[in-house]
Amino acid sequence: MNNKLWVFVGVLVFAALIYLLNPVLSPFVTGLAIAYMADPAADWLESKGLSRTGAVALCFAALTLVLTLSLVILLPMLMHQAKILIGLIPQGLTWIDESLLPWVQTQLGISLADIDWKTLWTGVDWSATTNFLSGLLGNIGQSSATMLTVLANLVLIPVVTFYLLRDWDKLVANIDSLIPFRHQARVRQLANECHQVLKAFIRGQLLVMLALALMYSTGLMVIGLDLALIIGIVAGLASIIPYMGFIIGIGAALLAAVFQFQDWLPIVGVIMVFGIGQMIESMVLTPLLVGDKIGLHPVAVIFALMAGGQLFGFVGMLIALPVAAVIMVILRHVHGGYMDSDFYHPEATTQDNKAAKNAP
């Protein structure tokens, strides 16, 4: 009983330290996540004859190349589409004023006040908003503490990732050696299940998000939608929450299609793109890449994201779902132990005791 109490106290102290140190944990948590994801690639390169340090350096070079190419290719396209989005807003407001509102009045018999949406849009004092944002960014830029934190994180994340990835196998072996011998089998089984869940989520779910972003962007480009790339990427990222990517993506794409084309045929095309994408996700991508190992309810997903963001900010949102998946594995074991316990089946324990007493 005393040992269990000490374990409980240790867990509480560890959780308190994590909470108190969360302002400085961001680079370490980010480095840990990157090292965990890159470890299989480093192990494969090491099996091909490279030293561990050489394998880690090659992984870093590949990651840097991918990030650089992504920024060089995607960033200008996204900035161009952001300008298109700003330009489409007055057209959309004009369409609402000249087409949508008269149609609503005709169909529903509702008398709507004449609203000049285009004038409303152009009459907004955007210079005040620009000045406010400029001032806000200027204050942030002048904050030496903020700038130092950002620079420190940019320096620390690669350093932490390098050392964690280089010594990953040693760290895992050292942690394994600390497990009491009588609990090793159970803890290793639990750790293996957690690893399988994390692998299914990190590698599977990220591949699903990437595939959906590619499908949605390509399909919307075929239709001719100007905002195809930005809508496809947002829909792919939002698909981390079940059905959220579909809802956000089709809603934004329909609005963009209405504003851009003001015709029914592109709207039908948008519905087909997201309908086919949703079917491919549910029937092919998710069963093939993720499976049913995670088992998180959509409400639990939303709560985990909000809780992670509240506790640890942006990094907390990034690690919220993997941590929630691991907690689900632990809770399944706790639930199984509870179902087999004497507390849940007191009558079985009583019968066993009576049988033991009556035995010769």
C-alpha angles and dihedrals in degrees: 000000000000091000091053090049092052090049090051092049090048092053091050092049091048092050091048091051091049091051094047094046096044093110090066099033098080099090092043095049091045091048091048092052093048092047091050092051094044097045096087090053091048091048091051093050090047090053088056091062104272121129117249091251091049092049091051091048091051091050089052091050092050092047092048091049092050093048093047094049091046092053094044093049105033104034097064090044092050092048090050092050091047088058089049090051092054090048093050095055096076090046090052093049090049090052090051091051097044103032116012100046094047089049091051091049091049097046100039101028091233118149108223123190115249108262122184098211094180091055090045091054096045091043094061112109097239091167089069090052091047091050091049093051092045090052092047092050089045091054091049091048091050093052104101092192092056093046092048091050092051093047092046091052092048089053098039099049096064092041094049091044092051096052095041092049093045093051098032097117092047092050092050091048092049092051090047091052090057093060113103110252096238091055098041097097094050095043092048091050090050092047091050092051090049090050092051091050092048091047090051092049103039098040098027102040094042090052089050091051091048092048093049092048089051094047095046094045093047094046093049091047089054088054089051099245110163093212094048097121099047093044092047093050093047091048091049093050093045091053087081082087110059112259092353093104091051093049096046094041099049092043094052093042093051092051092047091048092049092050095044104039105017087204135109100231097069089046090057088049092053091051090050093049094053094038092054091043092052092050092049090049096050098038103035118008103044097042091045101042105025109017121181099303097107099050097183117159114231090244089052089051092053092046092048092052093048093045092048091049092048094049103037107010122226094346089052090057090051094053097033097094097044089049090047090051091052091048089052090055091051092047091052089056091046090049091050091050091048093051090052095043129108089240091064095039105035092152091058090053091049092051091048091051092050091048090050092051093049093047113107 
